[in-house]
Structure formats: C-alpha cells, structure tokens
C-alpha cells in the first residue's frame, strides 16, 4: 500500500450568473466524493441541486464519485442543461447566427 501523501485539486462550479472555484490540499488516497465533502464549492452546488446527487467530471470527462482524485485534477460540478446543444447548433443559435442569413 502507498504512503499517504498530500495532493492539490481544484473544484469548479458555474451557474448562469456566477463562478465558484477553490483549491484544496487533501491526503490521498481519496475519492472524488470525499473531496467534495470537504469543499465549500460543492456545498454551494448542492444548495442549487437540493437532494439530487452531483454530476461531476475531471478535466471535461465525466467520472463517478467513487473515482480516486489525482494531483492536479480539476473537478467540475455539472449543472443540468438548459437547452439541447444539438438543437442549438441546428438552429444556429449556438454560433450566434440568425435564421435567414
């Protein structure tokens, strides 16, 4: 078994109007869920979601809460989509285009 060691991770959560982020130093081995338990940013996100479980990713790739954190990870807390990106692309709104042009 490996010796416990400290690692640094970042936690990020973005709403429509605000960005929350923090850097934490934690002792590994530690799961993503355990990191989030120590995070103020995750507490803010949980207030937005209520009792629903958090959906997270590391560097843009979705991961399970049971995955282990690594040094330098950027843990992103995802919110529900407001609109389907495929539909926005189809309509041109994602790229800022107007219909009829």
C-alpha positions as CSV (number, residue, x, y, z in Angstrom):
1,X,0.0,0.0,0.0
2,X,1.2,3.5,-0.8
3,X,2.1,6.0,1.9
4,X,-0.5,8.7,2.3
5,X,0.6,12.0,0.6
6,X,-0.9,15.4,0.0
7,X,-2.2,16.4,-3.4
8,X,-3.8,19.6,-4.7
9,X,-7.0,19.6,-6.6
10,X,-9.3,22.4,-7.9
11,X,-13.1,22.3,-7.7
12,X,-15.2,24.4,-10.1
13,X,-19.0,25.0,-10.3
14,X,-20.6,27.6,-12.7
15,X,-24.2,28.9,-12.6
16,X,-25.8,31.2,-15.2
17,X,-24.5,34.2,-13.3
18,X,-21.6,33.2,-11.1
19,X,-18.5,31.0,-11.0
20,X,-17.4,29.3,-7.8
21,X,-13.9,27.7,-7.5
22,X,-11.4,26.7,-4.9
23,X,-8.2,24.8,-4.5
24,X,-7.9,22.1,-1.8
25,X,-5.0,20.2,-0.5
26,X,-6.1,16.7,0.6
27,X,-4.5,13.5,1.7
28,X,-4.7,10.6,-0.8
29,X,-5.9,8.1,-1.5
30,X,-9.2,10.0,-1.6
31,X,-12.3,9.6,-3.8
32,X,-13.9,12.5,-5.7
33,X,-16.9,12.2,-3.3
34,X,-14.6,12.6,-0.3
35,X,-13.0,15.6,-1.8
36,X,-16.4,17.2,-2.5
37,X,-17.4,16.5,1.2
38,X,-14.5,18.9,2.2
39,X,-15.4,21.5,-0.5
40,X,-17.3,24.8,0.1
41,X,-17.9,25.0,-3.7
42,X,-19.6,21.6,-3.6
43,X,-21.8,22.9,-0.8
44,X,-22.9,25.8,-2.9
45,X,-23.6,23.4,-5.8
46,X,-25.6,21.1,-3.5
47,X,-27.8,24.1,-2.4
48,X,-28.6,24.6,-6.1
49,X,-29.5,20.9,-6.7
50,X,-31.2,20.1,-3.5
51,X,-31.3,16.4,-2.7
52,X,-30.1,15.2,-6.2
53,X,-26.7,13.8,-6.4
54,X,-23.9,15.8,-8.1
55,X,-22.8,15.0,-11.6
56,X,-19.0,15.6,-11.9
57,X,-16.1,15.4,-14.3
58,X,-12.4,15.8,-14.3
59,X,-10.9,18.0,-17.0
60,X,-14.1,17.7,-19.0
61,X,-14.6,14.0,-18.8
62,X,-17.4,12.6,-16.7
63,X,-16.3,10.5,-13.8
64,X,-18.0,8.5,-11.0
65,X,-18.0,9.9,-7.5
66,X,-16.2,6.7,-6.4
67,X,-13.2,7.5,-8.7
68,X,-9.9,8.5,-7.0
69,X,-8.6,12.0,-7.2
70,X,-5.1,12.7,-8.5
71,X,-2.8,15.6,-8.0
72,X,-3.7,18.5,-10.3
73,X,-7.3,17.3,-11.0
74,X,-9.8,20.0,-11.9
75,X,-13.1,18.6,-10.5
76,X,-16.0,20.1,-12.4
77,X,-19.5,20.0,-10.9
78,X,-22.0,19.9,-13.8
79,X,-25.5,21.5,-13.8
80,X,-28.4,20.5,-15.9
81,X,-28.5,21.7,-19.5
82,X,-31.0,24.4,-20.2
83,X,-31.2,23.5,-23.9
84,X,-30.0,20.7,-26.1
85,X,-26.7,21.7,-27.7
86,X,-27.5,19.7,-30.9
87,X,-30.7,21.6,-31.3
88,X,-29.0,24.9,-30.7
89,X,-26.4,24.1,-33.3
90,X,-29.1,23.1,-35.8
91,X,-30.9,26.4,-35.3
92,X,-27.6,28.4,-35.4
93,X,-28.1,30.0,-32.0
94,X,-25.1,28.3,-30.5
95,X,-22.9,30.1,-33.0
96,X,-24.7,33.4,-32.7
97,X,-26.2,33.2,-36.2
98,X,-29.7,34.3,-37.1
99,X,-32.1,32.4,-39.3
100,X,-32.5,33.8,-42.8
101,X,-28.9,34.9,-43.3
